[in-house]
Amino acid sequence: MIAHEIGVTHVADPLGGSYFVEAMTDELERQAEETFAYLDDLGGGSILEGVYSAIEEGWFQSEIADAAYAYEQKVSSGRRIVVGVTGYFEGNDEDPPEILRIGPEIESCS
């Protein structure tokens, strides 16, 4: 599960010196700081005012939708394995569970 869902197999020793974990933490911090800077700019120097503006503009919903779409694309294409759902489920002789697929006609509805 850890190998496929976190990606620890992409490095020789994921916890050796904790460089892999530090790199993931640094990336998360970079993305958070980018978001805070955007909200600060949007709010004219106030993150709180930026949050209010972002809510009114639908920015948070858009970010969530974009992330969900990118994740679904990876899962659908097989680039991302969800253990127990798209791979490695019990009873290898059974068919995989059916996955809900949203077609373009539904995606385009707002």
C-alpha positions in Angstrom: 0.0 0.0 0.0 2.7 2.5 1.0 4.7 1.6 -2.2 1.9 2.6 -4.5 0.1 5.3 -2.7 3.0 7.3 -1.3 5.8 6.5 -3.8 8.5 5.3 -1.4 9.8 2.9 -4.0 11.0 5.9 -6.1 14.1 6.2 -3.8 16.6 3.7 -2.6 16.1 4.3 1.2 13.0 6.5 1.8 13.8 7.0 5.5 17.6 7.0 5.2 18.4 10.4 6.6 14.8 11.2 6.1 15.6 13.1 2.9 12.5 11.7 1.1 10.2 12.6 4.0 11.9 16.1 4.2 11.4 16.6 0.4 7.7 15.7 0.7 7.4 18.1 3.7 9.3 20.9 1.8 7.0 20.5 -1.2 3.9 20.6 1.0 5.2 23.7 2.7 6.0 25.4 -0.7 2.5 24.8 -1.9 1.0 26.1 1.3 3.1 29.3 1.2 2.1 29.8 -2.4 -1.6 29.6 -1.4 -1.1 31.9 1.5 0.7 34.4 -0.7 -2.1 34.3 -3.3 -4.7 34.9 -0.5 -2.7 37.7 1.0 -2.4 39.4 -2.4 -6.1 38.8 -3.1 -7.0 40.4 0.2 -4.7 43.4 -0.2 -2.4 42.3 2.6 -4.9 40.4 4.6 -5.1 36.6 4.3 -8.6 36.7 5.9 -9.9 39.2 3.4 -8.3 37.1 0.7 -10.2 34.1 1.9 -13.5 35.9 1.8 -12.8 37.1 -1.7 -11.7 33.6 -2.8 -14.9 32.1 -1.4 -17.0 34.7 -3.3 -15.0 34.1 -6.5 -15.3 30.3 -6.2 -11.6 29.9 -6.1 -11.5 27.2 -3.4 -14.2 25.1 -5.3 -12.2 25.5 -8.5 -8.9 24.4 -6.9 -10.7 21.3 -5.3 -12.3 20.4 -8.6 -9.0 20.7 -10.5 -7.2 18.6 -8.0 -9.9 16.0 -8.0 -9.9 15.9 -11.8 -6.1 15.5 -12.0 -6.3 12.7 -9.4 -9.1 10.9 -11.3 -7.1 11.1 -14.5 -4.1 9.5 -12.8 -6.3 6.7 -11.4 -8.2 6.1 -14.6 -5.0 6.0 -16.7 -3.3 3.5 -14.3 -0.5 6.0 -13.3 -1.9 6.0 -9.8 -2.9 2.7 -8.1 -5.4 2.8 -5.2 -4.7 -0.3 -3.3 -7.9 -2.4 -2.9 -9.8 -0.4 -5.5 -7.8 -0.3 -8.7 -5.3 -2.9 -7.8 -4.2 -5.5 -5.3 -7.7 -6.4 -4.1 -8.4 -9.7 -2.4 -9.4 -12.6 -4.6 -7.3 -12.0 -7.7 -9.7 -14.3 -9.6 -12.5 -11.8 -9.0 -13.3 -8.9 -11.3 -12.2 -5.5 -10.0 -14.9 -3.5 -8.3 -16.8 -1.2 -10.6 -15.6 2.4 -10.5 -17.9 5.3 -11.0 -17.0 7.1 -14.3 -18.3 10.6 -14.9 -18.7 11.3 -18.6 -18.0 14.7 -20.3 -21.7 15.5 -20.5 -21.9 15.5 -16.7 -18.5 17.2 -16.2 -19.6 20.2 -18.2 -22.6 20.9 -16.1 -22.2 23.8 -13.7 
